[in-house]
Amino acid sequence: MHTIYGIARVPCDPHMREILAPVSPKWLRPVCTSVCRHRQRGKALEAMTFLDDHYLLALDGPEYFSSKTMH
């Protein structure tokens, strides 16, 4: 983040989670939809098409799935 965005003090993972935890996903959906729509129009996502013209994306969702046995 420092190299790409010029952020002098990069927050650690727990701090980022504290910052983002109160943000409802419904507020992020329009932004994600807009970005994806622009990328589709510009053909930037074509290289990521996978089975039956779906996109293959890696997402991090620590609150979506958690395990009490795996650390």
CHARMM internal coordinates of N, CA and C (Angstrom, degrees):
IC EDIT
DIST 1 N 1 CA 1.4472
DIST 1 CA 1 C 1.5334
ANGL 1 N 1 CA 1 C 110.74
DIST 1 C 2 N 1.3176
ANGL 1 CA 1 C 2 N 115.07
DIHE 1 N 1 CA 1 C 2 N -31.99
DIST 2 N 2 CA 1.4600
ANGL 1 C 2 N 2 CA 118.13
DIHE 1 CA 1 C 2 N 2 CA 178.75
DIST 2 CA 2 C 1.5258
ANGL 2 N 2 CA 2 C 110.63
DIHE 1 C 2 N 2 CA 2 C -67.46
DIST 2 C 3 N 1.3153
ANGL 2 CA 2 C 3 N 116.45
DIHE 2 N 2 CA 2 C 3 N -46.98
DIST 3 N 3 CA 1.4584
ANGL 2 C 3 N 3 CA 120.76
DIHE 2 CA 2 C 3 N 3 CA -177.28
DIST 3 CA 3 C 1.5243
ANGL 3 N 3 CA 3 C 112.34
DIHE 2 C 3 N 3 CA 3 C -67.86
DIST 3 C 4 N 1.3199
ANGL 3 CA 3 C 4 N 116.70
DIHE 3 N 3 CA 3 C 4 N -45.75
DIST 4 N 4 CA 1.4663
ANGL 3 C 4 N 4 CA 120.31
DIHE 3 CA 3 C 4 N 4 CA -175.26
DIST 4 CA 4 C 1.5264
ANGL 4 N 4 CA 4 C 112.52
DIHE 3 C 4 N 4 CA 4 C -78.56
DIST 4 C 5 N 1.3434
ANGL 4 CA 4 C 5 N 116.82
DIHE 4 N 4 CA 4 C 5 N -45.76
DIST 5 N 5 CA 1.4674
ANGL 4 C 5 N 5 CA 120.36
DIHE 4 CA 4 C 5 N 5 CA -172.93
DIST 5 CA 5 C 1.5264
ANGL 5 N 5 CA 5 C 114.08
DIHE 4 C 5 N 5 CA 5 C -106.24
DIST 5 C 6 N 1.3190
ANGL 5 CA 5 C 6 N 117.32
DIHE 5 N 5 CA 5 C 6 N -6.53
DIST 6 N 6 CA 1.4555
ANGL 5 C 6 N 6 CA 119.95
DIHE 5 CA 5 C 6 N 6 CA 178.93
DIST 6 CA 6 C 1.5214
ANGL 6 N 6 CA 6 C 113.73
DIHE 5 C 6 N 6 CA 6 C 74.80
DIST 6 C 7 N 1.3213
ANGL 6 CA 6 C 7 N 117.14
DIHE 6 N 6 CA 6 C 7 N 23.22
DIST 7 N 7 CA 1.4607
ANGL 6 C 7 N 7 CA 120.93
DIHE 6 CA 6 C 7 N 7 CA 179.96
DIST 7 CA 7 C 1.5222
ANGL 7 N 7 CA 7 C 107.94
DIHE 6 C 7 N 7 CA 7 C -79.81
DIST 7 C 8 N 1.3344
ANGL 7 CA 7 C 8 N 115.99
DIHE 7 N 7 CA 7 C 8 N 120.72
DIST 8 N 8 CA 1.4581
ANGL 7 C 8 N 8 CA 120.64
DIHE 7 CA 7 C 8 N 8 CA -175.22
DIST 8 CA 8 C 1.5237
ANGL 8 N 8 CA 8 C 112.24
DIHE 7 C 8 N 8 CA 8 C -70.25
DIST 8 C 9 N 1.3318
ANGL 8 CA 8 C 9 N 117.14
DIHE 8 N 8 CA 8 C 9 N -45.79
DIST 9 N 9 CA 1.4633
ANGL 8 C 9 N 9 CA 121.09
DIHE 8 CA 8 C 9 N 9 CA -178.97
DIST 9 CA 9 C 1.5189
ANGL 9 N 9 CA 9 C 108.88
DIHE 8 C 9 N 9 CA 9 C -117.61
DIST 9 C 10 N 1.3037
ANGL 9 CA 9 C 10 N 116.77
DIHE 9 N 9 CA 9 C 10 N 106.39
DIST 10 N 10 CA 1.4647
ANGL 9 C 10 N 10 CA 122.62
DIHE 9 CA 9 C 10 N 10 CA -177.96
DIST 10 CA 10 C 1.5273
ANGL 10 N 10 CA 10 C 108.67
DIHE 9 C 10 N 10 CA 10 C -85.19
DIST 10 C 11 N 1.3461
ANGL 10 CA 10 C 11 N 117.12
DIHE 10 N 10 CA 10 C 11 N 124.25
DIST 11 N 11 CA 1.4703
ANGL 10 C 11 N 11 CA 119.65
DIHE 10 CA 10 C 11 N 11 CA 179.38
DIST 11 CA 11 C 1.5246
ANGL 11 N 11 CA 11 C 111.10
DIHE 10 C 11 N 11 CA 11 C -66.69
DIST 11 C 12 N 1.3358
ANGL 11 CA 11 C 12 N 116.03
DIHE 11 N 11 CA 11 C 12 N 148.71
DIST 12 N 12 CA 1.4600
ANGL 11 C 12 N 12 CA 120.78
DIHE 11 CA 11 C 12 N 12 CA 177.10
DIST 12 CA 12 C 1.5297
ANGL 12 N 12 CA 12 C 109.27
DIHE 11 C 12 N 12 CA 12 C -76.03
DIST 12 C 13 N 1.3293
ANGL 12 CA 12 C 13 N 116.83
DIHE 12 N 12 CA 12 C 13 N 167.76
DIST 13 N 13 CA 1.4645
ANGL 12 C 13 N 13 CA 121.61
DIHE 12 CA 12 C 13 N 13 CA -178.23
DIST 13 CA 13 C 1.5270
ANGL 13 N 13 CA 13 C 113.44
DIHE 12 C 13 N 13 CA 13 C -54.81
DIST 13 C 14 N 1.3442
ANGL 13 CA 13 C 14 N 119.47
DIHE 13 N 13 CA 13 C 14 N -49.74
DIST 14 N 14 CA 1.4682
ANGL 13 C 14 N 14 CA 118.42
DIHE 13 CA 13 C 14 N 14 CA -179.75
DIST 14 CA 14 C 1.5328
ANGL 14 N 14 CA 14 C 112.83
DIHE 13 C 14 N 14 CA 14 C -59.72
DIST 14 C 15 N 1.3233
ANGL 14 CA 14 C 15 N 116.43
DIHE 14 N 14 CA 14 C 15 N -37.52
DIST 15 N 15 CA 1.4706
ANGL 14 C 15 N 15 CA 119.25
DIHE 14 CA 14 C 15 N 15 CA 179.36
DIST 15 CA 15 C 1.5330
ANGL 15 N 15 CA 15 C 111.14
DIHE 14 C 15 N 15 CA 15 C -67.75
DIST 15 C 16 N 1.3313
ANGL 15 CA 15 C 16 N 116.64
DIHE 15 N 15 CA 15 C 16 N -39.91
DIST 16 N 16 CA 1.4662
ANGL 15 C 16 N 16 CA 119.80
DIHE 15 CA 15 C 16 N 16 CA 177.48
DIST 16 CA 16 C 1.5230
ANGL 16 N 16 CA 16 C 110.74
DIHE 15 C 16 N 16 CA 16 C -62.37
DIST 16 C 17 N 1.3371
ANGL 16 CA 16 C 17 N 116.82
DIHE 16 N 16 CA 16 C 17 N -39.59
DIST 17 N 17 CA 1.4638
ANGL 16 C 17 N 17 CA 120.29
DIHE 16 CA 16 C 17 N 17 CA 178.04
DIST 17 CA 17 C 1.5281
ANGL 17 N 17 CA 17 C 110.97
DIHE 16 C 17 N 17 CA 17 C -63.23
DIST 17 C 18 N 1.3352
ANGL 17 CA 17 C 18 N 116.81
DIHE 17 N 17 CA 17 C 18 N -40.11
DIST 18 N 18 CA 1.4645
ANGL 17 C 18 N 18 CA 120.62
DIHE 17 CA 17 C 18 N 18 CA 177.96
DIST 18 CA 18 C 1.5261
ANGL 18 N 18 CA 18 C 110.79
DIHE 17 C 18 N 18 CA 18 C -63.10
DIST 18 C 19 N 1.3155
ANGL 18 CA 18 C 19 N 116.13
DIHE 18 N 18 CA 18 C 19 N -38.63
DIST 19 N 19 CA 1.4677
ANGL 18 C 19 N 19 CA 120.66
DIHE 18 CA 18 C 19 N 19 CA -179.57
DIST 19 CA 19 C 1.5299
ANGL 19 N 19 CA 19 C 110.64
DIHE 18 C 19 N 19 CA 19 C -68.94
DIST 19 C 20 N 1.3378
ANGL 19 CA 19 C 20 N 116.95
DIHE 19 N 19 CA 19 C 20 N -42.87
DIST 20 N 20 CA 1.4592
ANGL 19 C 20 N 20 CA 121.09
DIHE 19 CA 19 C 20 N 20 CA -173.65
DIST 20 CA 20 C 1.5306
ANGL 20 N 20 CA 20 C 114.35
DIHE 19 C 20 N 20 CA 20 C -87.60
DIST 20 C 21 N 1.3158
ANGL 20 CA 20 C 21 N 118.33
DIHE 20 N 20 CA 20 C 21 N -19.38
DIST 21 N 21 CA 1.4669
ANGL 20 C 21 N 21 CA 121.22
DIHE 20 CA 20 C 21 N 21 CA -175.47
DIST 21 CA 21 C 1.5281
ANGL 21 N 21 CA 21 C 113.44
DIHE 20 C 21 N 21 CA 21 C -54.90
DIST 21 C 22 N 1.3245
ANGL 21 CA 21 C 22 N 120.10
DIHE 21 N 21 CA 21 C 22 N -42.84
DIST 22 N 22 CA 1.4625
ANGL 21 C 22 N 22 CA 119.00
DIHE 21 CA 21 C 22 N 22 CA -178.10
DIST 22 CA 22 C 1.5343
ANGL 22 N 22 CA 22 C 114.50
DIHE 21 C 22 N 22 CA 22 C -75.36
DIST 22 C 23 N 1.3178
ANGL 22 CA 22 C 23 N 118.40
DIHE 22 N 22 CA 22 C 23 N -7.79
DIST 23 N 23 CA 1.4654
ANGL 22 C 23 N 23 CA 121.21
DIHE 22 CA 22 C 23 N 23 CA -177.84
DIST 23 CA 23 C 1.5218
ANGL 23 N 23 CA 23 C 109.08
DIHE 22 C 23 N 23 CA 23 C -79.35
DIST 23 C 24 N 1.3114
ANGL 23 CA 23 C 24 N 115.39
DIHE 23 N 23 CA 23 C 24 N 121.16
DIST 24 N 24 CA 1.4628
ANGL 23 C 24 N 24 CA 120.68
DIHE 23 CA 23 C 24 N 24 CA 179.09
DIST 24 CA 24 C 1.5249
ANGL 24 N 24 CA 24 C 110.27
DIHE 23 C 24 N 24 CA 24 C -74.06
DIST 24 C 25 N 1.3382
ANGL 24 CA 24 C 25 N 117.51
DIHE 24 N 24 CA 24 C 25 N 138.56
DIST 25 N 25 CA 1.4701
ANGL 24 C 25 N 25 CA 119.90
DIHE 24 CA 24 C 25 N 25 CA 177.85
DIST 25 CA 25 C 1.5234
ANGL 25 N 25 CA 25 C 113.15
DIHE 24 C 25 N 25 CA 25 C -58.02
DIST 25 C 26 N 1.3280
ANGL 25 CA 25 C 26 N 118.10
DIHE 25 N 25 CA 25 C 26 N -26.26
DIST 26 N 26 CA 1.4664
ANGL 25 C 26 N 26 CA 119.86
DIHE 25 CA 25 C 26 N 26 CA -179.37
DIST 26 CA 26 C 1.5287
ANGL 26 N 26 CA 26 C 111.45
DIHE 25 C 26 N 26 CA 26 C -63.76
DIST 26 C 27 N 1.3285
ANGL 26 CA 26 C 27 N 118.18
DIHE 26 N 26 CA 26 C 27 N -24.80
DIST 27 N 27 CA 1.4598
ANGL 26 C 27 N 27 CA 120.99
DIHE 26 CA 26 C 27 N 27 CA 177.35
DIST 27 CA 27 C 1.5265
ANGL 27 N 27 CA 27 C 111.58
DIHE 26 C 27 N 27 CA 27 C -79.13
DIST 27 C 28 N 1.3186
ANGL 27 CA 27 C 28 N 117.13
DIHE 27 N 27 CA 27 C 28 N -24.52
DIST 28 N 28 CA 1.4628
ANGL 27 C 28 N 28 CA 120.87
DIHE 27 CA 27 C 28 N 28 CA -179.31
DIST 28 CA 28 C 1.5227
ANGL 28 N 28 CA 28 C 113.06
DIHE 27 C 28 N 28 CA 28 C -87.06
DIST 28 C 29 N 1.3277
ANGL 28 CA 28 C 29 N 117.48
DIHE 28 N 28 CA 28 C 29 N -25.26
DIST 29 N 29 CA 1.4621
ANGL 28 C 29 N 29 CA 121.44
DIHE 28 CA 28 C 29 N 29 CA -176.73
DIST 29 CA 29 C 1.5341
ANGL 29 N 29 CA 29 C 113.05
DIHE 28 C 29 N 29 CA 29 C -55.44
DIST 29 C 30 N 1.3386
ANGL 29 CA 29 C 30 N 119.92
DIHE 29 N 29 CA 29 C 30 N -47.89
DIST 30 N 30 CA 1.4746
ANGL 29 C 30 N 30 CA 118.29
DIHE 29 CA 29 C 30 N 30 CA -179.73
DIST 30 CA 30 C 1.5302
ANGL 30 N 30 CA 30 C 113.09
DIHE 29 C 30 N 30 CA 30 C -60.51
DIST 30 C 31 N 1.3117
ANGL 30 CA 30 C 31 N 116.33
DIHE 30 N 30 CA 30 C 31 N -36.66
DIST 31 N 31 CA 1.4691
ANGL 30 C 31 N 31 CA 119.52
DIHE 30 CA 30 C 31 N 31 CA 179.13
DIST 31 CA 31 C 1.5295
ANGL 31 N 31 CA 31 C 109.98
DIHE 30 C 31 N 31 CA 31 C -66.25
DIST 31 C 32 N 1.3336
ANGL 31 CA 31 C 32 N 116.45
DIHE 31 N 31 CA 31 C 32 N -48.20
DIST 32 N 32 CA 1.4629
ANGL 31 C 32 N 32 CA 120.14
DIHE 31 CA 31 C 32 N 32 CA 179.79
DIST 32 CA 32 C 1.5238
ANGL 32 N 32 CA 32 C 111.36
DIHE 31 C 32 N 32 CA 32 C -62.41
DIST 32 C 33 N 1.3252
ANGL 32 CA 32 C 33 N 116.62
DIHE 32 N 32 CA 32 C 33 N -41.70
DIST 33 N 33 CA 1.4602
ANGL 32 C 33 N 33 CA 120.97
DIHE 32 CA 32 C 33 N 33 CA 179.07
DIST 33 CA 33 C 1.5256
ANGL 33 N 33 CA 33 C 110.50
DIHE 32 C 33 N 33 CA 33 C -61.68
DIST 33 C 34 N 1.3183
ANGL 33 CA 33 C 34 N 116.32
DIHE 33 N 33 CA 33 C 34 N -43.99
DIST 34 N 34 CA 1.4652
ANGL 33 C 34 N 34 CA 120.86
DIHE 33 CA 33 C 34 N 34 CA -179.76
DIST 34 CA 34 C 1.5289
ANGL 34 N 34 CA 34 C 111.38
DIHE 33 C 34 N 34 CA 34 C -63.36
DIST 34 C 35 N 1.3259
ANGL 34 CA 34 C 35 N 116.80
DIHE 34 N 34 CA 34 C 35 N -45.69
DIST 35 N 35 CA 1.4664
ANGL 34 C 35 N 35 CA 120.86
DIHE 34 CA 34 C 35 N 35 CA -179.80
DIST 35 CA 35 C 1.5225
ANGL 35 N 35 CA 35 C 110.19
DIHE 34 C 35 N 35 CA 35 C -62.56
DIST 35 C 36 N 1.3303
ANGL 35 CA 35 C 36 N 116.73
DIHE 35 N 35 CA 35 C 36 N -46.46
DIST 36 N 36 CA 1.4705
ANGL 35 C 36 N 36 CA 119.59
DIHE 35 CA 35 C 36 N 36 CA -179.53
DIST 36 CA 36 C 1.5242
ANGL 36 N 36 CA 36 C 111.26
DIHE 35 C 36 N 36 CA 36 C -63.77
DIST 36 C 37 N 1.3127
ANGL 36 CA 36 C 37 N 116.94
DIHE 36 N 36 CA 36 C 37 N -39.95
DIST 37 N 37 CA 1.4656
ANGL 36 C 37 N 37 CA 120.59
DIHE 36 CA 36 C 37 N 37 CA -179.95
DIST 37 CA 37 C 1.5347
ANGL 37 N 37 CA 37 C 110.42
DIHE 36 C 37 N 37 CA 37 C -61.49
DIST 37 C 38 N 1.3292
ANGL 37 CA 37 C 38 N 116.56
DIHE 37 N 37 CA 37 C 38 N -44.26
DIST 38 N 38 CA 1.4669
ANGL 37 C 38 N 38 CA 119.94
DIHE 37 CA 37 C 38 N 38 CA 178.57
DIST 38 CA 38 C 1.5277
ANGL 38 N 38 CA 38 C 111.35
DIHE 37 C 38 N 38 CA 38 C -64.81
DIST 38 C 39 N 1.3063
ANGL 38 CA 38 C 39 N 116.71
DIHE 38 N 38 CA 38 C 39 N -39.45
DIST 39 N 39 CA 1.4609
ANGL 38 C 39 N 39 CA 120.52
DIHE 38 CA 38 C 39 N 39 CA 179.20
DIST 39 CA 39 C 1.5250
ANGL 39 N 39 CA 39 C 111.19
DIHE 38 C 39 N 39 CA 39 C -66.31
DIST 39 C 40 N 1.3240
ANGL 39 CA 39 C 40 N 116.62
DIHE 39 N 39 CA 39 C 40 N -38.59
DIST 40 N 40 CA 1.4672
ANGL 39 C 40 N 40 CA 119.80
DIHE 39 CA 39 C 40 N 40 CA 178.14
DIST 40 CA 40 C 1.5165
ANGL 40 N 40 CA 40 C 110.94
DIHE 39 C 40 N 40 CA 40 C -64.46
DIST 40 C 41 N 1.3145
ANGL 40 CA 40 C 41 N 116.61
DIHE 40 N 40 CA 40 C 41 N -45.01
DIST 41 N 41 CA 1.4717
ANGL 40 C 41 N 41 CA 120.49
DIHE 40 CA 40 C 41 N 41 CA -179.63
DIST 41 CA 41 C 1.5197
ANGL 41 N 41 CA 41 C 111.54
DIHE 40 C 41 N 41 CA 41 C -62.30
DIST 41 C 42 N 1.3347
ANGL 41 CA 41 C 42 N 116.05
DIHE 41 N 41 CA 41 C 42 N -34.53
DIST 42 N 42 CA 1.4625
ANGL 41 C 42 N 42 CA 120.48
DIHE 41 CA 41 C 42 N 42 CA -179.54
DIST 42 CA 42 C 1.5212
ANGL 42 N 42 CA 42 C 113.15
DIHE 41 C 42 N 42 CA 42 C -86.56
DIST 42 C 43 N 1.3199
ANGL 42 CA 42 C 43 N 117.24
DIHE 42 N 42 CA 42 C 43 N 5.99
DIST 43 N 43 CA 1.4653
ANGL 42 C 43 N 43 CA 123.53
DIHE 42 CA 42 C 43 N 43 CA 178.75
DIST 43 CA 43 C 1.5332
ANGL 43 N 43 CA 43 C 112.84
DIHE 42 C 43 N 43 CA 43 C 63.50
DIST 43 C 44 N 1.3406
ANGL 43 CA 43 C 44 N 117.53
DIHE 43 N 43 CA 43 C 44 N 19.17
DIST 44 N 44 CA 1.4613
ANGL 43 C 44 N 44 CA 120.41
DIHE 43 CA 43 C 44 N 44 CA -178.54
DIST 44 CA 44 C 1.5161
ANGL 44 N 44 CA 44 C 112.60
DIHE 43 C 44 N 44 CA 44 C -75.53
DIST 44 C 45 N 1.3270
ANGL 44 CA 44 C 45 N 118.00
DIHE 44 N 44 CA 44 C 45 N -19.72
DIST 45 N 45 CA 1.4573
ANGL 44 C 45 N 45 CA 120.74
DIHE 44 CA 44 C 45 N 45 CA -178.34
DIST 45 CA 45 C 1.5283
ANGL 45 N 45 CA 45 C 113.43
DIHE 44 C 45 N 45 CA 45 C -93.27
DIST 45 C 46 N 1.3131
ANGL 45 CA 45 C 46 N 117.54
DIHE 45 N 45 CA 45 C 46 N -5.72
DIST 46 N 46 CA 1.4666
ANGL 45 C 46 N 46 CA 120.16
DIHE 45 CA 45 C 46 N 46 CA -177.56
DIST 46 CA 46 C 1.5218
ANGL 46 N 46 CA 46 C 112.42
DIHE 45 C 46 N 46 CA 46 C -57.25
DIST 46 C 47 N 1.3261
ANGL 46 CA 46 C 47 N 117.13
DIHE 46 N 46 CA 46 C 47 N -35.41
DIST 47 N 47 CA 1.4638
ANGL 46 C 47 N 47 CA 120.49
DIHE 46 CA 46 C 47 N 47 CA -179.36
DIST 47 CA 47 C 1.5318
ANGL 47 N 47 CA 47 C 111.59
DIHE 46 C 47 N 47 CA 47 C -69.43
DIST 47 C 48 N 1.3297
ANGL 47 CA 47 C 48 N 117.34
DIHE 47 N 47 CA 47 C 48 N -15.09
DIST 48 N 48 CA 1.4609
ANGL 47 C 48 N 48 CA 121.35
DIHE 47 CA 47 C 48 N 48 CA -178.38
DIST 48 CA 48 C 1.5264
ANGL 48 N 48 CA 48 C 113.07
DIHE 47 C 48 N 48 CA 48 C -100.85
DIST 48 C 49 N 1.3248
ANGL 48 CA 48 C 49 N 116.98
DIHE 48 N 48 CA 48 C 49 N 6.02
DIST 49 N 49 CA 1.4624
ANGL 48 C 49 N 49 CA 118.49
DIHE 48 CA 48 C 49 N 49 CA 179.54
DIST 49 CA 49 C 1.5123
ANGL 49 N 49 CA 49 C 109.97
DIHE 48 C 49 N 49 CA 49 C -69.70
DIST 49 C 50 N 1.3044
ANGL 49 CA 49 C 50 N 114.33
DIHE 49 N 49 CA 49 C 50 N 144.96
DIST 50 N 50 CA 1.4528
ANGL 49 C 50 N 50 CA 121.58
DIHE 49 CA 49 C 50 N 50 CA -175.01
DIST 50 CA 50 C 1.5200
ANGL 50 N 50 CA 50 C 107.25
DIHE 49 C 50 N 50 CA 50 C -133.22
DIST 50 C 51 N 1.2468
ANGL 50 CA 50 C 51 N 119.30
DIHE 50 N 50 CA 50 C 51 N -156.17
DIST 51 N 51 CA 1.4462
ANGL 50 C 51 N 51 CA 126.92
DIHE 50 CA 50 C 51 N 51 CA -177.76
DIST 51 CA 51 C 1.5324
ANGL 51 N 51 CA 51 C 112.51
DIHE 50 C 51 N 51 CA 51 C -43.88
DIST 51 C 52 N 1.3162
ANGL 51 CA 51 C 52 N 117.56
DIHE 51 N 51 CA 51 C 52 N 124.98
DIST 52 N 52 CA 1.4669
ANGL 51 C 52 N 52 CA 124.63
DIHE 51 CA 51 C 52 N 52 CA 177.94
DIST 52 CA 52 C 1.5273
ANGL 52 N 52 CA 52 C 112.94
DIHE 51 C 52 N 52 CA 52 C 55.36
DIST 52 C 53 N 1.3303
ANGL 52 CA 52 C 53 N 116.96
DIHE 52 N 52 CA 52 C 53 N 38.80
DIST 53 N 53 CA 1.4724
ANGL 52 C 53 N 53 CA 123.29
DIHE 52 CA 52 C 53 N 53 CA 177.28
DIST 53 CA 53 C 1.5268
ANGL 53 N 53 CA 53 C 114.26
DIHE 52 C 53 N 53 CA 53 C 60.76
DIST 53 C 54 N 1.3166
ANGL 53 CA 53 C 54 N 117.45
DIHE 53 N 53 CA 53 C 54 N 28.08
DIST 54 N 54 CA 1.4567
ANGL 53 C 54 N 54 CA 121.17
DIHE 53 CA 53 C 54 N 54 CA 172.15
DIST 54 CA 54 C 1.5252
ANGL 54 N 54 CA 54 C 108.20
DIHE 53 C 54 N 54 CA 54 C -93.87
DIST 54 C 55 N 1.3213
ANGL 54 CA 54 C 55 N 116.08
DIHE 54 N 54 CA 54 C 55 N 160.24
DIST 55 N 55 CA 1.4616
ANGL 54 C 55 N 55 CA 120.24
DIHE 54 CA 54 C 55 N 55 CA 179.32
DIST 55 CA 55 C 1.5192
ANGL 55 N 55 CA 55 C 109.93
DIHE 54 C 55 N 55 CA 55 C -94.65
DIST 55 C 56 N 1.3023
ANGL 55 CA 55 C 56 N 115.76
DIHE 55 N 55 CA 55 C 56 N 142.40
DIST 56 N 56 CA 1.4546
ANGL 55 C 56 N 56 CA 122.12
DIHE 55 CA 55 C 56 N 56 CA 177.12
DIST 56 CA 56 C 1.5286
ANGL 56 N 56 CA 56 C 107.37
DIHE 55 C 56 N 56 CA 56 C -104.87
DIST 56 C 57 N 1.3237
ANGL 56 CA 56 C 57 N 116.42
DIHE 56 N 56 CA 56 C 57 N 111.45
DIST 57 N 57 CA 1.4568
ANGL 56 C 57 N 57 CA 121.56
DIHE 56 CA 56 C 57 N 57 CA -177.60
DIST 57 CA 57 C 1.5177
ANGL 57 N 57 CA 57 C 110.03
DIHE 56 C 57 N 57 CA 57 C -126.17
DIST 57 C 58 N 1.3078
ANGL 57 CA 57 C 58 N 116.63
DIHE 57 N 57 CA 57 C 58 N 144.73
DIST 58 N 58 CA 1.4599
ANGL 57 C 58 N 58 CA 121.58
DIHE 57 CA 57 C 58 N 58 CA 174.13
DIST 58 CA 58 C 1.5230
ANGL 58 N 58 CA 58 C 107.71
DIHE 57 C 58 N 58 CA 58 C -99.57
DIST 58 C 59 N 1.3093
ANGL 58 CA 58 C 59 N 116.37
DIHE 58 N 58 CA 58 C 59 N 122.68
DIST 59 N 59 CA 1.4594
ANGL 58 C 59 N 59 CA 121.35
DIHE 58 CA 58 C 59 N 59 CA 179.94
DIST 59 CA 59 C 1.5176
ANGL 59 N 59 CA 59 C 109.78
DIHE 58 C 59 N 59 CA 59 C -122.35
DIST 59 C 60 N 1.3023
ANGL 59 CA 59 C 60 N 115.65
DIHE 59 N 59 CA 59 C 60 N 147.40
DIST 60 N 60 CA 1.4555
ANGL 59 C 60 N 60 CA 120.89
DIHE 59 CA 59 C 60 N 60 CA 177.62
DIST 60 CA 60 C 1.5248
ANGL 60 N 60 CA 60 C 107.80
DIHE 59 C 60 N 60 CA 60 C -103.11
DIST 60 C 61 N 1.3054
ANGL 60 CA 60 C 61 N 116.44
DIHE 60 N 60 CA 60 C 61 N 119.67
DIST 61 N 61 CA 1.4581
ANGL 60 C 61 N 61 CA 120.45
DIHE 60 CA 60 C 61 N 61 CA -179.33
DIST 61 CA 61 C 1.5146
ANGL 61 N 61 CA 61 C 111.52
DIHE 60 C 61 N 61 CA 61 C -134.91
DIST 61 C 62 N 1.3484
ANGL 61 CA 61 C 62 N 118.60
DIHE 61 N 61 CA 61 C 62 N 71.25
DIST 62 N 62 CA 1.4596
ANGL 61 C 62 N 62 CA 120.06
DIHE 61 CA 61 C 62 N 62 CA -175.00
DIST 62 CA 62 C 1.5224
ANGL 62 N 62 CA 62 C 113.40
DIHE 61 C 62 N 62 CA 62 C -63.41
DIST 62 C 63 N 1.3082
ANGL 62 CA 62 C 63 N 118.38
DIHE 62 N 62 CA 62 C 63 N -25.25
DIST 63 N 63 CA 1.4575
ANGL 62 C 63 N 63 CA 119.87
DIHE 62 CA 62 C 63 N 63 CA 179.38
DIST 63 CA 63 C 1.5254
ANGL 63 N 63 CA 63 C 111.60
DIHE 62 C 63 N 63 CA 63 C -88.14
DIST 63 C 64 N 1.3189
ANGL 63 CA 63 C 64 N 117.30
DIHE 63 N 63 CA 63 C 64 N -15.12
DIST 64 N 64 CA 1.4584
ANGL 63 C 64 N 64 CA 120.64
DIHE 63 CA 63 C 64 N 64 CA -179.48
DIST 64 CA 64 C 1.5222
ANGL 64 N 64 CA 64 C 110.73
DIHE 63 C 64 N 64 CA 64 C -76.08
DIST 64 C 65 N 1.3217
ANGL 64 CA 64 C 65 N 116.23
DIHE 64 N 64 CA 64 C 65 N -39.82
DIST 65 N 65 CA 1.4617
ANGL 64 C 65 N 65 CA 121.21
DIHE 64 CA 64 C 65 N 65 CA 178.68
DIST 65 CA 65 C 1.5086
ANGL 65 N 65 CA 65 C 108.51
DIHE 64 C 65 N 65 CA 65 C -134.97
DIST 65 C 66 N 1.2982
ANGL 65 CA 65 C 66 N 116.39
DIHE 65 N 65 CA 65 C 66 N 130.21
DIST 66 N 66 CA 1.4543
ANGL 65 C 66 N 66 CA 119.98
DIHE 65 CA 65 C 66 N 66 CA 174.34
DIST 66 CA 66 C 1.5161
ANGL 66 N 66 CA 66 C 108.67
DIHE 65 C 66 N 66 CA 66 C -142.71
DIST 66 C 67 N 1.3025
ANGL 66 CA 66 C 67 N 115.29
DIHE 66 N 66 CA 66 C 67 N 151.27
DIST 67 N 67 CA 1.4478
ANGL 66 C 67 N 67 CA 121.16
DIHE 66 CA 66 C 67 N 67 CA -177.73
DIST 67 CA 67 C 1.5171
ANGL 67 N 67 CA 67 C 109.99
DIHE 66 C 67 N 67 CA 67 C -124.65
DIST 67 C 68 N 1.3131
ANGL 67 CA 67 C 68 N 115.78
DIHE 67 N 67 CA 67 C 68 N 138.58
DIST 68 N 68 CA 1.4589
ANGL 67 C 68 N 68 CA 120.64
DIHE 67 CA 67 C 68 N 68 CA 176.88
DIST 68 CA 68 C 1.5352
ANGL 68 N 68 CA 68 C 111.09
DIHE 67 C 68 N 68 CA 68 C -84.83
DIST 68 C 69 N 1.3474
ANGL 68 CA 68 C 69 N 116.84
DIHE 68 N 68 CA 68 C 69 N -13.09
DIST 69 N 69 CA 1.4610
ANGL 68 C 69 N 69 CA 120.23
DIHE 68 CA 68 C 69 N 69 CA -176.94
DIST 69 CA 69 C 1.5235
ANGL 69 N 69 CA 69 C 112.98
DIHE 68 C 69 N 69 CA 69 C -105.38
DIST 69 C 70 N 1.3241
ANGL 69 CA 69 C 70 N 118.20
DIHE 69 N 69 CA 69 C 70 N -21.71
DIST 70 N 70 CA 1.4665
ANGL 69 C 70 N 70 CA 121.01
DIHE 69 CA 69 C 70 N 70 CA 179.95
DIST 70 CA 70 C 1.5230
ANGL 70 N 70 CA 70 C 108.68
DIHE 69 C 70 N 70 CA 70 C -105.93
DIST 70 C 71 N 1.3335
ANGL 70 CA 70 C 71 N 116.17
DIHE 70 N 70 CA 70 C 71 N 135.59
DIST 71 N 71 CA 1.4678
ANGL 70 C 71 N 71 CA 120.14
DIHE 70 CA 70 C 71 N 71 CA -178.84
DIST 71 CA 71 C 1.5118
ANGL 71 N 71 CA 71 C 109.58
DIHE 70 C 71 N 71 CA 71 C -127.31
END
COOR INIT
IC SEED 1 N 1 CA 1 C
IC BUILD
